[in-house]
Amino acid sequence: MNNVYPRNFSHIGISVPNLEEAVKFYTEVMGWYLIMAPTEIVEDDSAIGEMCTEVFGEGWGSFRIAHMSTGDRIGVEMFQFKNQTNPEDNFEYWKTGIF
């Protein structure tokens, strides 16, 4: 097995409670580039609608998305979903997963 490190990745997705505030923070504080301004995506038979249905399953309705890029060209997709819940304790470092 040929192990080549470090491994590369092209982009990540982040769910945020307020897309405009997130875009403002990451552009002003982190200096990231705004590639696609906040846009609403709806569940329909368009190419993007069908692609999202393949990812999320049927019945997702709509969401808002913005695309950004870091200085080293890592893409960041930020999603704002309707009716999302924001748990009071949103940082459970003792559990496995991303933190």
DARAPE-V85049 format. One record per pair of residues at least 4 apart in sequence whose C-alpha atoms are under 7 Angstrom apart, sorted by sequence separation. I is the first residue (numbers start at 1). GAP is how many residues later the second one is. D is the distance in Angstrom with one decimal. If there is no record, write none. Layout:
i=I gap=GAP d=D
i=I gap=GAP d=D
This chain:
i=18 gap=4 d=6.2
i=19 gap=4 d=6.1
i=20 gap=4 d=6.1
i=21 gap=4 d=6.1
i=22 gap=4 d=6.2
i=23 gap=4 d=6.0
i=24 gap=4 d=5.8
i=25 gap=4 d=5.4
i=26 gap=4 d=4.9
i=27 gap=4 d=4.6
i=45 gap=4 d=5.8
i=46 gap=4 d=6.1
i=47 gap=4 d=6.2
i=48 gap=4 d=6.1
i=49 gap=4 d=6.3
i=50 gap=4 d=6.3
i=51 gap=4 d=6.5
i=52 gap=4 d=5.9
i=53 gap=4 d=4.7
i=56 gap=4 d=6.7
i=69 gap=4 d=5.6
i=70 gap=4 d=5.3
i=26 gap=5 d=6.3
i=27 gap=5 d=4.7
i=44 gap=5 d=5.0
i=45 gap=5 d=5.7
i=53 gap=5 d=5.5
i=69 gap=5 d=5.5
i=70 gap=5 d=6.5
i=16 gap=6 d=7.0
i=26 gap=6 d=5.7
i=27 gap=6 d=6.3
i=43 gap=6 d=4.9
i=44 gap=6 d=6.7
i=69 gap=6 d=4.5
i=93 gap=6 d=6.5
i=42 gap=7 d=6.2
i=68 gap=7 d=5.8
i=69 gap=7 d=5.8
i=41 gap=8 d=7.0
i=68 gap=8 d=5.1
i=67 gap=9 d=5.9
i=68 gap=9 d=6.4
i=67 gap=10 d=4.7
i=66 gap=11 d=5.9
i=67 gap=11 d=6.4
i=65 gap=12 d=6.8
i=66 gap=12 d=5.3
i=65 gap=13 d=5.5
i=66 gap=13 d=6.9
i=65 gap=14 d=4.6
i=64 gap=15 d=5.8
i=65 gap=15 d=6.3
i=63 gap=16 d=7.0
i=64 gap=16 d=5.1
i=43 gap=17 d=6.7
i=63 gap=17 d=5.9
i=64 gap=17 d=6.5
i=43 gap=18 d=5.1
i=63 gap=18 d=4.8
i=19 gap=19 d=7.0
i=42 gap=19 d=5.9
i=43 gap=19 d=5.8
i=63 gap=19 d=6.3
i=42 gap=20 d=4.2
i=41 gap=21 d=5.5
i=42 gap=21 d=6.7
i=40 gap=22 d=6.9
i=41 gap=22 d=5.5
i=40 gap=23 d=5.7
i=41 gap=23 d=6.0
i=40 gap=24 d=4.3
i=39 gap=25 d=5.4
i=40 gap=25 d=6.4
i=38 gap=26 d=6.4
i=39 gap=26 d=5.4
i=38 gap=27 d=5.4
i=39 gap=27 d=6.4
i=38 gap=28 d=4.4
i=37 gap=29 d=5.3
i=36 gap=30 d=5.4
i=37 gap=30 d=6.9
i=36 gap=31 d=4.8
i=35 gap=32 d=5.2
i=36 gap=32 d=6.8
i=34 gap=33 d=6.3
i=35 gap=33 d=5.1
i=34 gap=34 d=4.6
i=35 gap=34 d=6.8
i=33 gap=35 d=5.4
i=34 gap=35 d=6.6
i=32 gap=36 d=6.5
i=33 gap=36 d=5.1
i=32 gap=37 d=5.6
i=33 gap=37 d=6.5
i=32 gap=38 d=4.8
i=32 gap=39 d=6.3
i=19 gap=61 d=5.9
i=16 gap=62 d=6.6
i=18 gap=62 d=6.5
i=11 gap=63 d=5.4
i=12 gap=63 d=6.4
i=13 gap=63 d=5.8
i=14 gap=63 d=6.2
i=15 gap=63 d=5.8
i=16 gap=63 d=6.0
i=17 gap=63 d=5.9
i=10 gap=64 d=5.4
i=11 gap=64 d=4.2
i=12 gap=64 d=5.1
i=13 gap=64 d=4.6
i=14 gap=64 d=4.9
i=15 gap=64 d=4.7
i=16 gap=64 d=5.4
i=10 gap=65 d=6.1
i=11 gap=65 d=5.5
i=12 gap=65 d=6.2
i=13 gap=65 d=5.8
i=14 gap=65 d=6.1
i=15 gap=65 d=5.9
